């Protein structure tokens, strides 16, 4: 086992769509740990079956993290190894794995990342927008604080990356255009899956492209930072 054996938390990245993106190291860790903490045990079961992994699972998600985290920490303090996986991609990015990692670090437990797929990086590197500096904002607030968050990004010179659901993608693109002005954008939909799509252009062009269509899938939005010619000077 990696990291000296039991009493360790592994942050295991899993495919964001295409199951072939699973790494050999991730397969081995999921086979060898004492327990897998999964955001959705049904989805993780599909992955485990694909790679003939037989192991115990514990549901670990936003709605039970406060109750389950102490129990998982106790198991690791008793020298059990645990792997945490999200629905897809790298755990801890806009999901409850952060809480478990924070507590494990506070308890002095080893925390070992097992890198792999990430929707954030996949969309960024394919966007055609600058990749040397970027900022990840996750999901925008649905109501309170939404306008304030958007306004705080209006002068951001780095490429901005957001997550969005199919139910709010049109609203978010419109809000981005209204507050940030016209910007170049790349929207990744169903990344690595059968109907993967990269929508590139301006915010207005992206809105036109999606208007009138049946919107499905999760979205990653990469937005151009404030162009140099528009930046404020002291």
C-alpha positions in Angstrom: 0.0 0.0 0.0 1.1 3.5 -0.8 2.2 6.0 1.9 3.2 3.5 4.5 0.0 1.5 4.7 -3.0 2.0 6.9 -4.2 5.2 8.6 -4.1 7.1 5.3 -6.6 9.1 3.3 -6.3 8.8 -0.5 -7.8 11.4 -2.7 -8.6 9.4 -5.8 -9.4 11.0 -9.1 -11.9 9.0 -11.3 -13.1 9.5 -14.9 -15.4 12.4 -15.7 -17.1 10.5 -18.4 -14.9 8.1 -20.3 -14.1 5.1 -18.1 -10.9 4.5 -20.0 -9.4 7.5 -18.3 -9.0 5.5 -15.1 -5.3 5.3 -14.1 -3.6 2.1 -13.1 -2.6 3.7 -9.7 -6.2 4.6 -9.0 -7.3 1.0 -9.7 -4.7 -0.3 -7.3 -5.5 2.1 -4.5 -9.2 1.4 -4.7 -8.5 -2.3 -4.5 -6.2 -2.1 -1.5 -7.8 0.4 0.8 -10.0 -0.7 3.7 -12.9 1.4 2.6 -14.0 3.7 -0.3 -16.0 6.8 0.7 -18.0 7.6 -2.4 -20.2 10.6 -3.2 -22.6 8.4 -5.1 -22.1 4.7 -4.4 -24.3 3.7 -7.4 -22.1 5.5 -9.8 -18.9 4.3 -8.2 -20.2 0.7 -8.3 -20.3 1.0 -12.1 -16.7 2.1 -12.1 -15.6 -0.7 -9.7 -17.4 -3.3 -11.7 -15.6 -2.1 -14.9 -12.2 -2.7 -13.3 -13.2 -5.8 -11.2 -12.6 -4.0 -8.0 -14.3 -5.6 -5.0 -14.3 -3.4 -1.9 -16.5 -1.9 0.7 -18.1 1.5 0.2 -19.5 4.2 2.5 -21.8 6.9 1.2 -20.1 10.3 1.7 -21.9 13.4 0.3 -23.0 17.0 1.1 -26.0 15.9 3.1 -24.2 13.5 5.5 -20.6 14.8 5.6 -21.0 16.3 9.1 -22.2 13.0 10.6 -19.9 10.7 8.6 -16.6 12.7 8.7 -15.9 11.9 12.4 -16.5 8.2 11.8 -14.1 8.1 8.9 -11.5 10.0 10.9 -11.9 7.5 13.7 -11.3 4.6 11.4 -8.2 6.2 10.0 -6.9 6.9 13.6 -7.4 3.2 14.1 -5.0 2.6 11.2 -7.5 1.9 8.5 -6.9 3.3 5.0 -9.7 5.2 3.2 -10.0 6.4 -0.4 -12.5 9.2 -1.2 -14.0 9.5 -4.6 -16.4 12.0 -6.1 -19.2 11.5 -8.7 -16.5 12.2 -11.3 -13.1 13.8 -11.6 -10.9 15.0 -8.7 -12.4 15.0 -5.2 -12.4 18.2 -3.3 -13.2 20.5 -6.2 -16.7 21.8 -5.4 -17.6 18.7 -3.4 -17.6 17.6 0.2 -14.2 15.8 0.1 -12.7 19.1 1.2 -14.2 18.6 4.7 -12.8 15.2 5.1 -9.3 16.3 3.9 -9.3 19.3 6.2 -10.2 17.2 9.3 -7.6 14.5 8.3 -4.9 17.2 8.1 -6.0 18.6 11.4 -5.6 15.2 13.0 -2.1 14.7 11.5 -3.2 11.9 9.2 -1.4 11.3 5.9 -3.3 12.6 2.9 -2.1 11.4 -0.5 -3.5 12.6 -3.8 -3.9 10.1 -6.6 -4.1 12.5 -9.6 -6.2 12.0 -12.7 -9.1 13.5 -14.6 -10.3 17.0 -13.9 -13.0 18.8 -15.8 -11.5 22.2 -14.8 -8.2 21.5 -16.4 -9.6 19.5 -19.4 -11.7 22.5 -20.4 -9.0 25.1 -19.7 -6.3 23.4 -21.8 -8.7 23.0 -24.8 -10.2 26.5 -24.5 -7.7 28.5 -26.5 -7.7 31.0 -23.7 -4.5 31.9 -21.7 -3.5 29.0 -19.3 -0.5 30.6 -17.6 -2.8 32.2 -15.0 -6.4 31.3 -14.1 -8.9 31.4 -11.3 -11.5 28.8 -10.5 -14.8 30.1 -9.0 -16.8 27.0 -8.9 -20.6 27.5 -9.0 -21.9 31.1 -8.8 -24.4 31.9 -6.0 -27.9 31.2 -7.2 -29.4 34.2 -5.4 -27.8 36.2 -2.6 -24.3 37.5 -3.5 -24.5 36.5 -7.2 -24.2 40.1 -8.6 -21.5 40.9 -6.1 -19.5 37.8 -7.1 -19.8 38.7 -10.8 -18.8 42.3 -10.2 -15.7 41.1 -8.3 -14.7 39.2 -11.5 -15.2 42.2 -13.9 -11.6 43.4 -13.4 -10.0 39.9 -13.1 -7.2 39.7 -15.6 -6.8 35.9 -15.4 -8.9 33.3 -17.2 -12.0 32.6 -15.1 -13.4 29.0 -14.8 -16.9 28.3 -13.6 -19.1 25.2 -13.2 -22.8 25.4 -14.1 -25.8 23.2 -14.3 -28.0 22.8 -17.5 -30.8 24.6 -15.6 -28.9 27.8 -15.1 -26.4 27.9 -18.0 -28.3 30.4 -20.1 -28.9 32.7 -17.1 -25.2 32.5 -16.2 -24.0 33.3 -19.7 -26.4 36.3 -19.9 -25.3 37.6 -16.4 -21.7 37.2 -17.4 -22.2 39.3 -20.6 -24.3 41.9 -18.7 -21.7 42.4 -15.9 -18.3 41.6 -17.6 -19.2 42.8 -21.1 -18.5 40.9 -24.3 -15.7 38.3 -23.7 -14.3 35.3 -25.4 -15.5 32.1 -23.9 -15.2 28.3 -24.2 -17.9 26.1 -22.8 -17.2 22.5 -22.3 -20.2 20.2 -22.2 -20.2 16.4 -21.5 -16.4 16.4 -21.5 -14.9 13.0 -22.5 -18.4 11.6 -23.1 -20.0 10.5 -26.4 -21.6 13.9 -27.0 -18.7 16.1 -25.9 -18.9 19.6 -27.2 -16.6 22.6 -26.9 -18.5 25.9 -27.7 -16.0 28.7 -28.5 -16.7 32.3 -29.4 -18.0 35.3 -27.6 -20.5 35.2 -24.8 -23.2 36.4 -27.3 -22.3 33.7 -29.8 -22.4 31.0 -27.1 -25.9 32.2 -26.0 -27.1 32.1 -29.6 -25.7 28.6 -30.0 -27.5 27.3 -27.0 -30.8 29.2 -27.5 -33.6 27.0 -28.6 -31.7 23.7 -28.0 -32.4 21.0 -25.5 -29.8 21.7 -22.8 -28.4 18.7 -21.1 -25.2 17.8 -19.3 -22.9 19.6 -16.9 -21.0 22.6 -18.1 -17.5 24.1 -17.5 -17.3 27.7 -18.6 -13.9 29.3 -19.2 -14.1 33.1 -19.7 -11.4 35.5 -21.0 -9.9 37.7 -18.3 -10.2 41.5 -18.6 -8.3 42.5 -21.8 -5.2 44.6 -21.2 -6.6 47.5 -23.1 -9.5 47.7 -20.7 -7.6 47.4 -17.5 -7.5 50.3 -15.1 -4.1 52.0 -14.5 -3.1 53.6 -11.3 
